[in-house]
Amino acid sequence: MHLDTEHPKPERAYREFNLDRPGNIIFVGHHLSTGTQVRCLIRTITLAGALLEVSPNLDMPSHFFLEILGIHDEIGATMVKRDGELVTISFNMLINPEFLHHVLRLNFES
């Protein structure tokens, strides 16, 4: 797989990759404090966002950080749409193609 690491074309930013990797939704509190975390399953990911599977009983925040298990970076995200347990999110900025490549390789190796 090859990702353009300098200037991803718009169609590449939205190319969807199956991930099926656990993650954490980290709630943003007062003064950007983080405390509450809930588990999710990251079904698919792109440079621009992801599809998450969460508990249907979870009261999802509009804005939060997403942590992909095994990677210690947190990604700022915004909920776009919810359909039961499936939540479509948008990253607050495109993630780096090299970071996405690392995430996909990590998933492939495990």
C-alpha positions as CSV (number, residue, x, y, z in Angstrom):
1,M,0.0,0.0,0.0
2,H,1.3,3.4,-0.9
3,L,0.1,6.7,0.7
4,D,1.2,10.1,-0.7
5,T,2.9,11.5,2.4
6,E,3.3,15.0,1.1
7,H,0.0,16.1,-0.4
8,P,-2.8,13.6,-0.2
9,K,-5.3,14.1,-3.1
10,P,-8.9,14.7,-1.9
11,E,-10.0,11.2,-3.0
12,R,-7.1,9.7,-1.0
13,A,-8.2,11.6,2.1
14,Y,-11.5,9.8,2.0
15,R,-10.2,6.3,1.1
16,E,-11.6,4.0,3.7
17,F,-9.6,1.3,5.3
18,N,-11.0,-1.5,7.5
19,L,-9.4,-1.4,10.9
20,D,-11.6,-3.2,13.5
21,R,-9.3,-2.0,16.3
22,P,-10.3,-1.1,19.9
23,G,-10.0,2.5,20.9
24,N,-11.0,4.9,23.6
25,I,-13.3,7.9,23.4
26,I,-11.9,10.5,25.8
27,F,-14.4,13.1,26.9
28,V,-13.2,16.7,27.0
29,G,-14.1,18.5,30.2
30,H,-13.6,22.0,31.6
31,H,-10.4,23.7,30.3
32,L,-9.8,20.7,28.0
33,S,-9.3,18.4,30.9
34,T,-9.7,14.7,30.1
35,G,-11.1,12.3,32.6
36,T,-13.9,10.0,31.4
37,Q,-12.9,7.3,28.8
38,V,-15.1,4.8,27.2
39,R,-14.2,1.9,24.9
40,C,-15.2,1.8,21.3
41,L,-14.3,-0.3,18.2
42,I,-12.9,1.6,15.3
43,R,-14.4,-0.1,12.3
44,T,-13.0,2.0,9.5
45,I,-10.6,4.9,9.2
46,T,-9.6,7.5,6.6
47,L,-7.3,10.5,6.8
48,A,-10.4,12.6,7.5
49,G,-12.4,10.5,10.0
50,A,-13.6,7.1,11.1
51,L,-16.6,4.9,11.8
52,L,-16.9,3.8,15.4
53,E,-19.0,1.2,17.1
54,V,-20.1,2.2,20.6
55,S,-22.6,1.0,23.2
56,P,-26.1,2.1,22.1
57,N,-26.6,3.4,25.6
58,L,-23.6,5.7,25.5
59,D,-24.4,9.5,25.5
60,M,-21.8,10.6,22.9
61,P,-20.2,14.0,23.3
62,S,-20.1,16.2,20.2
63,H,-16.4,16.8,20.6
64,F,-13.8,14.4,22.0
65,F,-10.4,12.8,21.6
66,L,-10.0,9.4,20.0
67,E,-7.2,7.1,21.1
68,I,-6.4,4.1,19.0
69,L,-5.2,1.2,21.3
70,G,-1.5,0.6,20.9
71,I,-0.8,4.2,19.8
72,H,-0.4,6.9,22.4
73,D,-1.5,9.8,20.4
74,E,-5.0,11.3,20.8
75,I,-6.9,12.6,17.8
76,G,-9.3,15.5,18.1
77,A,-12.7,14.5,16.7
78,T,-16.3,15.6,16.2
79,M,-19.3,13.5,15.9
80,V,-21.0,13.9,12.5
81,K,-23.8,11.2,12.6
82,R,-25.1,8.5,14.8
83,D,-27.2,5.5,13.8
84,G,-27.7,3.3,16.8
85,E,-24.3,1.9,17.8
86,L,-22.5,3.2,14.7
87,V,-21.0,6.7,15.0
88,T,-19.4,8.6,12.1
89,I,-16.8,11.0,13.2
90,S,-14.6,13.7,11.5
91,F,-11.1,14.4,12.7
92,N,-10.6,18.1,13.5
93,M,-7.8,18.1,10.9
94,L,-6.6,15.5,8.4
95,I,-4.3,13.0,10.1
96,N,-0.8,12.6,8.7
97,P,-0.7,9.9,6.0
98,E,2.4,8.4,7.7
99,F,0.5,8.1,10.9
100,L,-2.3,6.3,9.1
101,H,0.2,4.0,7.4
102,H,1.6,3.2,10.9
103,V,-1.9,2.5,12.3
104,L,-2.7,0.2,9.4
105,R,0.7,-1.6,9.7
106,L,0.2,-2.0,13.4
107,N,-3.2,-3.6,12.8
108,F,-1.8,-5.9,10.1
109,E,1.1,-7.1,12.3
110,S,-1.1,-8.0,15.3
